[in-house]
Amino acid sequence: MDIEYSRGFLKSAARLPKRIIAFADRKEAVFRNEPFHPSLETHKLHGKDKGAWGFSVDRRYRIKFLFLENNRVLFLDIGLHDIYR
């Protein structure tokens, strides 16, 4: 699976604590192999984010993303649960 990163995702990631980046790297590795692994809690988003998906980095942090064509994914944002608002 190819993962692309939006400018917004990269900007948000740059502001995160190194500990969260380390968690996110591990979760991304799991996601690449099995996007619906139970530890990720992958779920569809609703409302203004309809069409997007999210998964858990840890209890507080999430990654918002889109499934694209040809086995590609676009990571849109990373942050606290309020990235869904």
C-alpha positions as CSV (number, residue, x, y, z in Angstrom):
1,M,0.0,0.0,0.0
2,D,1.3,3.4,-0.9
3,I,0.7,6.2,1.6
4,E,0.8,9.8,0.5
5,Y,0.8,12.7,3.0
6,S,-1.1,15.9,2.6
7,R,0.6,19.2,3.5
8,G,-1.8,19.6,6.4
9,F,-0.8,16.2,7.7
10,L,2.9,17.0,7.6
11,K,2.3,20.4,9.3
12,S,0.3,18.8,12.1
13,A,2.8,16.0,12.5
14,A,5.7,18.5,12.9
15,R,4.0,19.9,16.0
16,L,3.5,16.6,17.8
17,P,5.6,15.3,20.6
18,K,8.3,12.8,19.5
19,R,6.6,10.1,21.6
20,I,3.4,10.4,19.5
21,I,5.4,10.4,16.3
22,A,7.0,7.1,17.4
23,F,3.5,5.6,18.1
24,A,2.3,6.9,14.8
25,D,5.2,5.3,12.9
26,R,4.4,1.9,14.5
27,K,0.7,2.2,13.8
28,E,1.4,3.2,10.2
29,A,3.4,0.0,9.8
30,V,0.4,-2.0,11.1
31,F,-1.9,0.0,8.8
32,R,0.3,-0.8,5.7
33,N,-0.1,-4.5,6.3
34,E,-3.7,-4.6,7.6
35,P,-5.7,-1.4,7.4
36,F,-8.5,-2.9,9.5
37,H,-6.4,-4.5,12.2
38,P,-8.3,-4.4,15.5
39,S,-5.6,-2.4,17.3
40,L,-6.2,0.5,14.8
41,E,-9.9,0.8,15.5
42,T,-10.3,1.9,11.8
43,H,-13.7,3.6,11.3
44,K,-15.6,5.7,8.7
45,L,-16.2,9.3,9.5
46,H,-19.5,11.2,9.2
47,G,-20.8,14.7,8.8
48,K,-18.3,17.1,7.2
49,D,-15.7,14.3,7.0
50,K,-18.1,11.9,5.2
51,G,-16.0,9.8,2.8
52,A,-12.9,10.0,5.1
53,W,-11.7,7.4,7.6
54,G,-9.8,7.5,10.8
55,F,-7.7,5.2,13.0
56,S,-6.2,5.4,16.4
57,V,-2.6,6.1,17.1
58,D,-3.2,5.9,20.9
59,R,-6.1,6.7,23.2
60,R,-6.0,10.4,22.4
61,Y,-4.5,10.8,18.9
62,R,-6.0,9.9,15.5
63,I,-5.0,9.8,11.9
64,K,-7.6,11.0,9.3
65,F,-7.2,9.6,5.8
66,L,-8.8,8.7,2.5
67,F,-8.7,5.5,0.5
68,L,-7.7,6.3,-3.1
69,E,-7.6,4.2,-6.2
70,N,-4.8,1.7,-7.0
71,N,-4.0,0.7,-3.4
72,R,-3.2,4.2,-2.4
73,V,-4.1,6.1,0.8
74,L,-3.9,9.9,1.5
75,F,-3.2,10.8,5.2
76,L,-5.1,14.1,5.7
77,D,-4.4,15.0,9.4
78,I,-3.0,13.7,12.7
79,G,-3.9,15.0,16.1
80,L,-6.3,14.8,19.0
81,H,-9.9,13.6,18.5
82,D,-10.9,17.1,17.5
83,I,-9.4,16.7,14.1
84,Y,-12.8,15.2,13.2
85,R,-14.5,18.5,14.0
